[in-house]
Amino acid sequence: MRLLIRGWATLVALLPWLAFAFGVDHAALWNVFRPLCHQDAARSLMHDGYQMMVCSRCAGIYLGVAVGVWSPFHISIAHFRVLLIATLALMSGHVLLQNLWLGVHHPVRLSTGLLLGGLLGALLSAAIRNMTEQRGP
């Protein structure tokens, strides 16, 4: 059951990447991600004139979730909170610097998104593990 749930979570998280890789450009998919991402072309990855349907930071988050959901690590809520605060501080610092004078740097946007997504994926992995473990009588 864990494998099935993790597989579905991975597929959903990789949807923007798969659409980008295969050049799928359908309005319905764009509409799915519109409430979750600003979809600004200047902050999105481009390939052969095709824009990814989420910005580069969101792309990192989705990729991080897809990887993190397979995490074998057991993370405590206390550690999760500390890591979440550190990750959000790092991301916020980059947003501030980007908006003040650095401009858009996709590798940094992808990396900070990947950190947050990986952390969220690891939390999801722990939830799946807890939800599917066998309970005693």
C-alpha positions as CSV (number, residue, x, y, z in Angstrom):
1,M,0.0,0.0,0.0
2,R,2.9,2.4,0.8
3,L,4.4,1.8,-2.6
4,L,1.1,2.7,-4.3
5,I,0.6,5.9,-2.3
6,R,4.2,7.0,-2.7
7,G,4.0,6.2,-6.5
8,W,0.8,8.4,-6.9
9,A,2.4,11.2,-4.8
10,T,5.5,11.0,-7.0
11,L,3.5,11.1,-10.2
12,V,1.4,14.1,-9.1
13,A,4.5,15.9,-7.9
14,L,6.3,15.3,-11.2
15,L,3.4,16.4,-13.3
16,P,4.8,19.8,-14.2
17,W,8.2,18.3,-15.0
18,L,6.7,15.5,-17.2
19,A,4.5,18.0,-19.0
20,F,7.6,20.2,-19.6
21,A,9.8,17.3,-20.7
22,F,7.2,16.0,-23.2
23,G,6.0,19.5,-24.4
24,V,2.5,19.1,-23.1
25,D,0.9,22.5,-23.2
26,H,-2.8,22.2,-22.4
27,A,-4.9,24.9,-20.8
28,A,-6.4,22.5,-18.3
29,L,-3.0,21.7,-16.8
30,W,-2.1,25.4,-16.6
31,N,-5.3,26.0,-14.8
32,V,-4.5,23.2,-12.3
33,F,-1.4,25.0,-11.2
34,R,-2.6,28.6,-11.5
35,P,-3.9,28.8,-7.9
36,L,-0.6,27.4,-6.6
37,C,1.9,29.4,-8.7
38,H,2.1,32.9,-10.2
39,Q,3.4,31.3,-13.5
40,D,5.5,34.4,-14.3
41,A,7.3,33.7,-17.5
42,A,10.4,35.6,-16.3
43,R,10.7,33.3,-13.3
44,S,9.9,30.1,-15.1
45,L,12.2,27.6,-16.9
46,M,12.1,27.7,-20.7
47,H,13.2,25.1,-23.2
48,D,12.9,25.5,-27.0
49,G,10.5,28.5,-26.4
50,Y,8.3,26.4,-24.2
51,Q,7.5,27.7,-20.7
52,M,7.2,25.4,-17.7
53,M,3.7,25.7,-16.2
54,V,5.1,26.6,-12.8
55,C,7.9,29.0,-11.8
56,S,11.4,27.6,-11.1
57,R,11.0,27.8,-7.3
58,C,7.7,25.8,-7.5
59,A,9.4,23.4,-9.9
60,G,12.0,22.8,-7.2
61,I,9.3,22.2,-4.6
62,Y,7.5,19.7,-6.8
63,L,10.7,17.9,-7.5
64,G,11.7,17.9,-3.9
65,V,8.3,16.4,-2.9
66,A,8.8,13.7,-5.5
67,V,12.2,12.8,-4.1
68,G,11.4,13.3,-0.4
69,V,8.3,11.1,-0.4
70,W,10.7,8.2,-0.8
71,S,12.8,9.3,2.2
72,P,13.7,6.4,4.6
73,F,14.5,8.9,7.4
74,H,12.3,9.3,10.4
75,I,12.0,12.9,11.2
76,S,10.6,14.2,14.5
77,I,8.2,17.1,14.6
78,A,10.8,19.1,16.6
79,H,13.4,18.6,13.9
80,F,10.9,19.2,11.2
81,R,10.0,22.6,12.7
82,V,13.7,23.7,13.0
83,L,14.4,22.6,9.4
84,L,11.3,24.3,8.1
85,I,12.2,27.6,9.8
86,A,15.7,27.4,8.5
87,T,14.5,26.6,5.0
88,L,11.9,29.3,5.0
89,A,14.5,31.8,6.3
90,L,16.9,30.9,3.5
91,M,14.1,31.1,0.9
92,S,12.9,34.4,2.2
93,G,16.4,35.8,2.2
94,H,16.8,34.9,-1.4
95,V,13.4,36.4,-2.3
96,L,14.5,39.6,-0.6
97,L,17.9,39.7,-2.4
98,Q,16.3,38.7,-5.7
99,N,13.7,41.5,-5.5
100,L,16.3,44.1,-4.4
101,W,19.1,43.7,-6.8
102,L,20.1,40.2,-7.7
103,G,17.5,39.4,-10.3
104,V,16.2,36.0,-11.1
105,H,18.7,33.1,-10.7
106,H,17.0,29.8,-11.6
107,P,19.5,27.5,-10.0
108,V,19.0,29.3,-6.6
109,R,15.3,29.3,-7.0
110,L,15.3,25.6,-7.9
111,S,17.6,24.8,-5.0
112,T,15.6,26.6,-2.3
113,G,12.4,25.1,-3.7
114,L,14.1,21.6,-3.7
115,L,15.0,22.1,0.0
116,L,11.4,23.0,1.0
117,G,9.9,20.3,-1.2
118,G,12.3,17.6,0.1
119,L,11.4,18.5,3.6
120,L,7.6,18.4,2.8
121,G,8.1,15.1,1.0
122,A,9.9,13.6,4.0
123,L,7.1,14.7,6.2
124,L,4.6,13.1,3.7
125,S,6.7,9.9,3.7
126,A,6.5,9.8,7.5
127,A,2.7,10.3,7.3
128,I,2.4,7.5,4.8
129,R,4.5,5.2,7.0
130,N,2.3,6.0,10.0
131,M,-0.9,5.6,8.1
132,T,0.0,2.3,6.6
133,E,1.9,0.5,9.4
134,Q,0.2,-2.5,10.9
135,R,-1.6,-1.8,14.1
136,G,-1.5,-4.4,16.9
137,P,-4.7,-5.8,18.5
